[in-house]
Amino acid sequence: MKKLAIFPKSLNKEEDIYICYLNLDILRIIEGGGIVKVLYEDKKDEIIGLVCGEFYDNYFIIPYLFGPNLPLKSKLLSQIFKEIQNKKIILKVPSNDEKLIQYLMENNFKLINTFILFVGKKENLKMDFPLAPSQELKTSIERIDSLIFSYLLFEKKCIGVLNAQKLGINFPIVKISSIYIDEKYRNKKMGSFLLFSFLSFLFKEEKYYVISEVPLGNLPAVRLFSSFNFGIVGSYKVLIK
């Protein structure tokens, strides 16, 4: 297993953007009071296994579980389960980890969804979107600390919103959490215009990497990110118990 640099010092062309994203998200969980369990290799003092999770209402969400084999992963899970009481557990697992998925389902976890992880940067994205579908269509940006909201306005009425967050102070990584368009205005390229406007705003500031996790069943969102030439770097399944 690759050694995890939980506190990355910088982001450059040689580094794996996905690994940096994982490190920053794990750091967010640590700073937010989440639970992290780590196993080390005694001789080299390197991290060989890690599991972390955070509380959200009546749920305990485990987004990351790393380990070289199933016995080690199950050991990490048992350690973190001891600290959880009266909470439903949601676990994210890479789609290709068939042994772990089978193990979880044998232990009463149920599969509820599959997500695709999209990543894009300015040099690789298609940014040749045409003019706004209507002259009455406008966008506006609001920033609250690390959060970014992009609003889609039609005749001065909000008909869509894009939610995003900048991950880390000194790291040019932005995660798009959701894109919503009012049902009356769908199938009219409104989502494409909102995403195009947001990316145009973003790339004026810096050469950001943009990440989004999209449910596999959300075909409009999958087609939207694919149409902008976002690359797929992985997928994961969500299980609940």
N, C-alpha and C positions, 0 to 999 in steps of 0.2 A: 504494500500500500504506500502511496506517496505521502511523505511527511506533510502534515497540515501546518501551514504558517498562519496561525490564528490572528496574528496582528501584522498584516502585510505593510511594508514600509513605503512602497511606491507602486505605481502601475506603469508598465512600459510595454513596448511592442512584443517583447519576448515572453511576457507572462500570460498565463491562461486566464482570459477574462472570466470564464466560468468559475475557476478556482477562487479568483478575487471576489466574485459575487458571493460565493459560499462563505468565505472568511468574513466578509462584511456583515452578512446576515447573522452568522453565529455570534459575532461581536455585538450586534444589536440585541440578540436574545440575552447574552450575558449582562449587558448594561441594563436591560429591562427587568432584571430579577428572575430570569428563567433558570432552569435546572440543567446543568451540564455534567456529564460523567465521562471521564477519560481513562483509557488504559494505556500504559507505557510499556515499551520493550525495555527490560531491565538493563541489558548490556549497553545499548546505544542511547537510552533515555529519549527515545523517539515515540511520538504518538502513533499507536497502531490501531486504536479504536476510539470512537467518540460518538456519543449520543447527546442530543440536547432538545429541550422542549420548553414551551411557555404556556401559561394559563390564559384562557380566553373564555369568559363567562363560565359555563358549566363544562367546558372542554379543556383537555390538556393536549396541545398540538405538538407532535414530534416531527419536525420537518427534515431532520438530518440524523442519519445513523450510518456510521462508517465502521468497517471491520473487514479483515481478510477472509473470514469464513463465517458460516452460520453459527457454530457454537459460541464464538466470541460476540456476535451480534445479539444472540439470545441472552448472553450473560449481561451485556450492557442494558438491554431492555428490562431484565429482571431487577437490576439495580435502580433504574429510574422509576419503575413501577412501584417500588416500596415507598416512595415519597409522594405518591398520588393517592388521594382518597376521595371517593364519591364524585369522580369526574369521568366523563366519557372520553375515550382516548382516540385521537385522530393521528394516523401515521402516514407519512409520505415515503414511498419506496420506489427506487428506479424501476422502470418497467421491465428491464432485462434481468432483474434479480429474482428469477423464478423460484429459487429455493426458499428465499425469505418470504415471498408472497404465499407460497404453499404452506410454510410453517405457521404464518399468521392466521391463515384461513382455517387451519387445523386447530387453532387456539381461539376460535370464535370471533375472529375479525371478519368483517364483511367489506367487500369491494364496493365503493360508492362512485368513483370517478377516475378518469385518466386525464392528465394535463400534458401539454406540449410546451417546452421552453424555447421561446424565440429570442434571438439576439441579433442586433443590427448596429451598424455604424455608418456614418455619412458616406464614406467611400463606397460602400456596398449597396446602399439602398437606392431604389428608384424614386427620384424626387421630381418627376416630370408631370405632376398632377395638374390638370387644367384649371381654369378659373373657377370661382365659386359657382355652384349650380344656380344661384340667384343673387341679384345685387343686394337683396335685403338680408343676406346671410353674412354674419360677422362672427369673429371669435375674440375672446378676451382671456387674459392670463392673470391668475391670482397666485401669489406665493405666500405661504405661511411656514416659516422656518425651512425645513427640508421638503415640505409638501408643495406640490405644484398642481393647480387646478386649471384646466383649459375649458372654457365654456363656449358652446355653440349657440348663437343668438339668431333668431329669425323674427323680423319685425319687432325687435326689442324684447322678445320673449325667449327664455332659455329652453332649448329643445334637446340639448345634449351636453354631456360633461365627460371629460377625461381626467382621471385621477392618477397622479404619478408621485414618485418620491425619489429624491437624490440620496444615494446610499453613501454615507461617509462624507466628511467635510472636504477632504483633499483627493477624492477619487471621482473621476468623470463617468460615473455609472448611474443611470436613471432607470428605475423600474416602473413600468406602466401597470397599475393595479387593475384598472377597469376602464372601459369605454361604454357609455350608455347614450342611446339615441331614443327619443320619444317614439312610441310605436307608430304614430301618425306620419312620421317623416322617414321611416326606414325604407330601404330599397331605392333610395334616391341619391346614393353616393355621399350622404351626409357624414357617415362614419369615416369615409376616406378623406373628406375635406377637413374634418376635425383632427384626424391623425396627421395629415399633411401640414396643417397650420401649426400644430404643436411641435412637430419635428423641425419645421422651419425656424420657429422661435428658439428651440433648444440649440440647434447647430450654429446659430449666430453667436451664442455665448462661448461655446467650447466644443471640441470634438468628443462628444459624449458617446458612450456605448449605451444602447437602449435595450432593456430586457423586459419580457412579459411572459407570464405563465397563463396559458389559455386552455380551457377545458376542451378535450378532443371532440365532444359533442356539440360545441358551439361553432358550427360550421361557418357562419358569417364572420366571426372573429378570426378563425383560422384562415379563411380566404382573404380577409383584410390584411393581415400581417404578411401573408404569402405574396400578395399583390405588390407590396412595397419591397419585396425581396429580402425580408428577414430570414435569417438562417435558423434551422432547427438544430439545437445542440444536445437535445435529450428529451426524455419524457419520464413521467413518474405516475404511479398509481396511488390513490388515496384510499385507505382502509379505516374502518371505525369499529370500536368495540364498546 
